[in-house]
Amino acid sequence: MQKNIKFKLLFVGLILIFIATSAFGCKNTVGEEEKEKVQPITLNYWRVWDGQETFADIIAAYKAIHPNITINYKKLRYEEYEKELIDSLAENRGPDIFSLHAGWSRRYQNKIMPLPPQITMAYPVIVGTLKKEETIKLITTSSINPNQIRDLFVDSVYDNAVINNEIYGLPLSVDTMALFYNRDLLNSAGVVNIPQYWNEEFLASVKKLTKQNSDGIITQSGAALGSSGNIERYSDILSLLMMQNGAEMTTADGDVSFQRTPKGLAAGYAPGLEALRFYTDFANPIKEVYSWNKEMPDSLQAFTEGRLAFFFGYAYHIPQIKAQAPRLNFGVSKMLQIEGNPSDVNFANFWLETVSNRSAYTDEAWDFVQFAARAENAKNYLAKAKKPAALRSLIEPQLNDSELNPFASQLLTARTWYKGNDYNAAEVIVGEMIEQALLDPKNMDKAIGTAAKKIQQTIK
């Protein structure tokens, strides 16, 4: 009997030793690949506009999952950003992750590492039941794919983030153009209703709100429209007017077609040309709606100084306005539309987070970008940055935010059109077209035709 008890105890002891050496010993053996994946690395991340505080929680949450990865966040001034980015990438001292305006994606395509289909990352895991120990486990996950970009993000994202069925960036937010108005100026002029359309009511309001002195100098403007250099996002405003008026902008083959009459419109009607004529009327002294000229200050400055009633801008302008004019009594409304159109057309302006092909850690960099773009993390960023969402799932909650509602409510109808290699040059060409149209209104069709040809060169 006693021998049987000793035998049983010995048998149980051997089993426990076997479990300890097999279950724990094997699981805690870390291979060379795992060791390589947990070496300390630093990812340099360059952005514009947002300070580090907007990303602090996201970086901390990522660090908790990948303690070996440090994110070095750097904010650069917009004026210096692109030059510094190009120089640093050329000299191989650039960031691993950087922000890119959506319009720049094709220009920087050869400097970007597209999102790989799969990414393998190391994760610390706890193993064992009796004696718990930490070990390293490699987990391979599928990346977001182009079809998911279509489903999860607003439509304008796919058109800029996906090139030749590869993903070149992910956005955290998408901004839309809206109508800013000075309440005090509208009240003083007896303008009761905030305009919704580019119609006679809007034109009448602009005339009411524009004031000139005895020398014919505009002292108060109804709307910042008509010229180029001193109007914030003039290219976006005119592009949107053209799109709302039915201009195709580019054909399916990528041909710039400002003058083309799309199907469904009366033969000979040029929607792009008519939009250009409407836009430039506001800077034409012989027109009744004359309210702006090249002698005026920048439109944002004029608005913050209380000298401009209607300003066209984005959500990112709100903190700038509040900083420059904390007492300005202003509101924001949805962007003007063409009355009678079957559906709204709005304009999107946003940035993509992407990865340099010069980075030594492209998998880790893309893993962080995808982590930041997930709904729970993007939501944290949006709450701090006060910007409209890029993910469809985050739009509805923003509709209850009085400040973000005008911008968020337009996300599903917001579009872009330029898909060439030099977005900045295209904007300059649009500006030249506007100024030429002002100089020679009778030959406006020639100005728009020349501009289309020049922009075409930046696309092909």
KOLKOLMI-131689 format. One record per residue (C-alpha): residue in three letters; z, x negated, y negated. Coordinates in steps of 0.05 Angstrom, whole numbers, padded with zeros to 5 digits, always signed. Example, Ala and Ser with C-alpha at 12.3 -4.5 7.8 and 13.67 -1.06 7.14 Angstrom:
BEGIN
ala+00156-00246+00090/ser+00143-00273+00021/
% end
This chain:
BEGIN
met+00000+00000+00000/gln+00020-00056-00048/lys-00042-00095-00029/asn-00085-00034-00045/ile-00053-00028-00114/lys-00065-00103-00128/phe-00137-00096-00106/lys-00148-00036-00151/leu-00118-00072-00210/leu-00161-00133-00197/phe-00223-00089-00191/val-00208-00053-00256/gly-00196-00120-00290/leu-00263-00147-00266/ile-00298-00085-00292/leu-00266-00093-00361/ile-00286-00166-00363/phe-00357-00146-00344/ile-00360-00094-00399/ala-00332-00142-00451/thr-00381-00197-00434/ser-00442-00153-00424/ala-00435-00098-00476/phe-00406-00140-00532/gly-00434-00207-00516/cys-00507-00185-00512/lys-00504-00139-00573/asn-00474-00193-00616/thr-00525-00245-00599/val-00566-00253-00663/gly-00636-00280-00653/glu-00676-00325-00699/glu-00716-00267-00728/glu-00652-00230-00745/lys-00622-00292-00776/glu-00685-00302-00818/lys-00683-00230-00842/val-00611-00236-00868/gln-00620-00299-00908/pro-00598-00289-00981/ile-00658-00272-01026/thr-00668-00251-01098/leu-00721-00201-01120/asn-00740-00206-01193/tyr-00756-00138-01222/trp-00791-00130-01290/arg-00795-00064-01327/val-00806-00035-01397/trp-00766+00019-01435/asp-00706+00028-01390/gly-00643-00015-01393/gln-00608-00042-01332/glu-00556+00013-01335/thr-00608+00064-01313/phe-00618+00025-01249/ala-00546+00002-01236/asp-00530+00056-01185/ile-00595+00049-01147/ile-00588-00027-01143/ala-00515-00020-01120/ala-00534+00031-01066/tyr-00590-00015-01041/lys-00543-00075-01041/ala-00494-00036-00997/ile-00548-00028-00944/his-00577-00098-00952/pro-00521-00143-00976/asn-00565-00205-00971/ile-00614-00179-01023/thr-00600-00187-01098/ile-00642-00149-01148/asn-00649-00187-01214/tyr-00669-00133-01265/lys-00703-00153-01330/lys-00725-00108-01387/leu-00781-00135-01432/arg-00807-00109-01498/tyr-00871-00069-01491/glu-00906-00112-01544/glu-00896-00175-01503/tyr-00896-00145-01433/glu-00968-00149-01410/lys-00982-00219-01437/glu-00918-00246-01406/leu-00934-00210-01340/ile-01005-00238-01336/asp-00983-00309-01355/ser-00925-00309-01306/leu-00966-00284-01248/ala-01020-00336-01263/glu-00968-00391-01264/asn-00933-00365-01200/arg-00868-00352-01236/gly-00876-00278-01242/pro-00833-00221-01215/asp-00832-00195-01144/ile-00831-00123-01169/phe-00859-00099-01235/ser-00876-00036-01273/leu-00949-00021-01287/his-00978+00033-01331/ala-01017+00081-01286/gly-01081+00066-01325/trp-01074-00008-01308/ser-01073+00000-01232/arg-01146-00020-01221/arg-01143-00077-01271/tyr-01084-00108-01233/gln-01109-00089-01164/asn-01122-00161-01143/lys-01052-00181-01164/ile-01017-00128-01123/met-00996-00127-01050/pro-01012-00057-01026/leu-00957-00020-00990/pro-00958-00041-00916/pro-00961+00016-00864/gln-00895-00008-00833/ile-00836-00050-00857/thr-00784-00084-00814/met-00716-00094-00846/ala-00649-00121-00822/tyr-00588-00075-00823/pro-00516-00092-00808/val-00489-00047-00752/ile-00422-00040-00717/val-00423-00045-00641/gly-00371-00037-00588/thr-00321+00017-00569/leu-00256-00021-00557/lys-00269-00082-00599/lys-00315-00065-00657/glu-00358-00121-00685/glu-00414-00126-00735/thr-00482-00150-00715/ile-00553-00148-00742/lys-00606-00099-00720/leu-00680-00100-00740/ile-00708-00031-00753/thr-00782-00018-00766/thr-00799+00044-00806/ser-00865+00075-00827/ser-00881+00072-00901/ile-00902+00132-00942/asn-00976+00144-00932/pro-01031+00171-00979/asn-01027+00241-00951/gln-00953+00243-00964/ile-00966+00220-01036/arg-01009+00282-01044/asp-00955+00327-01015/leu-00892+00298-01046/phe-00915+00277-01116/val-00950+00315-01173/asp-01026+00311-01170/ser-01036+00259-01224/val-00999+00207-01181/tyr-01049+00204-01124/asp-01107+00192-01172/asn-01074+00129-01199/ala-01030+00103-01143/val-01080+00107-01086/ile-01142+00063-01087/asn-01189+00060-01026/asn-01135+00096-00986/glu-01083+00043-01000/ile-01021+00053-01042/tyr-01013+00006-01101/gly-00951+00035-01133/leu-00899+00091-01134/pro-00874+00126-01197/leu-00803+00146-01213/ser-00824+00196-01267/val-00886+00227-01297/asp-00887+00245-01371/thr-00930+00299-01404/met-00953+00308-01475/ala-00918+00363-01515/leu-00914+00391-01586/phe-00856+00366-01629/tyr-00841+00405-01692/asn-00796+00398-01753/arg-00755+00462-01757/asp-00736+00453-01830/leu-00808+00443-01853/leu-00831+00504-01814/asn-00774+00546-01843/ser-00789+00525-01914/ala-00863+00542-01906/gly-00847+00609-01875/val-00879+00591-01808/val-00845+00640-01761/asn-00877+00625-01694/ile-00884+00559-01658/pro-00959+00554-01642/gln-00981+00558-01570/tyr-01056+00551-01579/trp-01108+00512-01618/asn-01127+00576-01654/glu-01130+00605-01724/glu-01054+00614-01725/phe-01045+00540-01713/leu-01097+00521-01766/ala-01064+00568-01816/ser-00996+00537-01803/val-01024+00466-01813/lys-01054+00487-01880/lys-00988+00519-01901/leu-00949+00456-01882/thr-00994+00405-01915/lys-00979+00385-01987/gln-01017+00340-02035/asn-00997+00313-02102/ser-01039+00316-02166/asp-01078+00254-02144/gly-01098+00286-02078/ile-01051+00242-02038/ile-01020+00276-01978/thr-00944+00278-01987/gln-00929+00323-01928/ser-00974+00332-01867/gly-00981+00394-01824/ala-01006+00356-01763/ala-01020+00284-01744/leu-01092+00292-01719/gly-01160+00266-01738/ser-01156+00189-01740/ser-01137+00136-01690/gly-01096+00074-01708/asn-01038+00109-01741/ile-01030+00166-01691/glu-00986+00156-01631/arg-01027+00164-01567/tyr-01090+00186-01605/ser-01132+00172-01543/asp-01089+00219-01500/ile-01093+00274-01552/leu-01168+00272-01559/ser-01178+00264-01483/leu-01135+00325-01472/leu-01174+00365-01523/met-01239+00346-01488/met-01211+00364-01419/gln-01183+00431-01444/asn-01251+00447-01475/gly-01285+00437-01408/ala-01311+00365-01413/glu-01319+00334-01345/met-01300+00264-01372/thr-01327+00229-01310/thr-01373+00253-01255/ala-01356+00248-01181/asp-01395+00183-01180/gly-01352+00154-01236/asp-01402+00162-01292/val-01372+00176-01361/ser-01401+00242-01384/phe-01369+00263-01450/gln-01434+00297-01472/arg-01453+00330-01407/thr-01451+00406-01402/pro-01413+00423-01338/lys-01435+00481-01294/gly-01411+00548-01320/leu-01418+00531-01394/ala-01476+00553-01438/ala-01536+00506-01436/gly-01535+00457-01493/tyr-01460+00464-01506/ala-01426+00396-01507/pro-01351+00407-01498/gly-01333+00334-01511/leu-01372+00333-01576/glu-01341+00398-01600/ala-01271+00372-01584/leu-01285+00308-01624/arg-01310+00350-01683/phe-01248+00394-01681/tyr-01202+00333-01677/thr-01234+00295-01735/asp-01234+00356-01781/phe-01160+00343-01794/ala-01178+00276-01826/asn-01239+00301-01863/pro-01224+00313-01937/ile-01276+00367-01944/lys-01246+00410-01888/glu-01193+00463-01901/val-01148+00434-01847/tyr-01148+00365-01878/ser-01077+00339-01866/trp-01083+00266-01845/asn-01119+00201-01862/lys-01116+00128-01846/glu-01071+00115-01907/met-01015+00154-01875/pro-00958+00117-01839/asp-00953+00117-01764/ser-00945+00189-01740/leu-00878+00176-01707/gln-00852+00145-01772/ala-00878+00203-01813/phe-00843+00252-01766/thr-00776+00216-01767/glu-00781+00211-01844/gly-00789+00287-01848/arg-00860+00283-01875/leu-00896+00311-01815/ala-00889+00381-01786/phe-00926+00375-01719/phe-00923+00312-01678/phe-00955+00304-01609/gly-00914+00260-01563/tyr-00878+00250-01497/ala-00807+00255-01471/tyr-00799+00181-01482/his-00806+00193-01557/ile-00742+00235-01559/pro-00692+00177-01557/gln-00736+00139-01608/ile-00734+00198-01656/lys-00659+00208-01647/ala-00646+00134-01659/gln-00689+00131-01722/ala-00669+00199-01750/pro-00604+00225-01719/arg-00601+00284-01767/leu-00673+00307-01759/asn-00675+00381-01741/phe-00732+00382-01691/gly-00754+00419-01629/val-00803+00410-01573/ser-00851+00461-01545/lys-00904+00461-01490/met-00970+00429-01508/leu-01022+00471-01545/gln-01076+00502-01501/ile-01143+00534-01515/glu-01132+00609-01519/gly-01169+00647-01464/asn-01173+00589-01415/pro-01159+00613-01344/ser-01108+00558-01333/asp-01069+00506-01373/val-01092+00434-01376/asn-01041+00380-01394/phe-01041+00304-01399/ala-00999+00257-01356/asn-00973+00189-01378/phe-00932+00147-01329/trp-00916+00080-01298/leu-00919+00056-01227/glu-00870+00008-01193/thr-00909-00043-01153/val-00904-00110-01116/ser-00937-00176-01133/asn-00980-00208-01080/arg-00950-00274-01101/ser-00881-00252-01078/ala-00851-00288-01019/tyr-00815-00224-01000/thr-00867-00169-01004/asp-00836-00127-00947/glu-00767-00129-00979/ala-00796-00114-01048/trp-00835-00054-01023/asp-00774-00030-00985/phe-00734-00029-01050/val-00791+00008-01087/gln-00793+00062-01033/phe-00717+00066-01034/ala-00716+00076-01110/ala-00771+00129-01107/arg-00734+00172-01056/ala-00710+00239-01084/glu-00636+00223-01083/asn-00646+00157-01120/ala-00701+00180-01167/lys-00655+00239-01186/asn-00602+00189-01207/tyr-00652+00150-01249/leu-00681+00212-01282/ala-00612+00238-01302/lys-00597+00172-01338/ala-00666+00160-01367/lys-00676+00234-01387/lys-00748+00235-01362/pro-00790+00286-01325/ala-00796+00280-01249/ala-00854+00252-01208/leu-00831+00285-01143/arg-00847+00359-01137/ser-00779+00372-01106/leu-00744+00350-01170/ile-00783+00392-01219/glu-00747+00459-01212/pro-00677+00433-01231/gln-00707+00402-01294/leu-00734+00470-01316/asn-00661+00489-01331/asp-00653+00428-01377/ser-00670+00451-01448/glu-00693+00381-01468/leu-00736+00367-01407/asn-00763+00437-01396/pro-00826+00431-01441/phe-00847+00367-01405/ala-00826+00386-01334/ser-00859+00455-01338/gln-00927+00421-01349/leu-00924+00371-01291/leu-00965+00411-01242/thr-01023+00419-01291/ala-01021+00348-01320/arg-01079+00301-01306/thr-01109+00234-01326/trp-01182+00216-01324/tyr-01194+00141-01333/lys-01204+00102-01269/gly-01234+00037-01294/asn-01214-00035-01299/asp-01194-00039-01372/tyr-01152+00020-01396/asn-01133-00016-01461/ala-01206-00030-01478/ala-01224+00043-01465/glu-01170+00066-01513/val-01198+00019-01567/ile-01268+00047-01555/val-01242+00119-01563/gly-01210+00096-01629/glu-01276+00066-01652/met-01312+00131-01634/ile-01263+00171-01677/glu-01271+00126-01737/gln-01347+00125-01730/ala-01347+00201-01726/leu-01307+00204-01791/leu-01354+00156-01826/asp-01417+00193-01805/pro-01401+00265-01783/lys-01475+00283-01780/asn-01487+00232-01725/met-01425+00248-01685/asp-01466+00257-01622/lys-01490+00185-01628/ala-01418+00160-01635/ile-01395+00197-01573/gly-01456+00173-01534/thr-01443+00100-01553/ala-01370+00106-01534/ala-01387+00135-01466/lys-01434+00077-01452/lys-01382+00026-01473/ile-01328+00058-01430/gln-01376+00061-01372/gln-01380-00015-01374/thr-01304-00020-01365/ile-01308+00025-01304/lys-01364-00009-01265/
% end
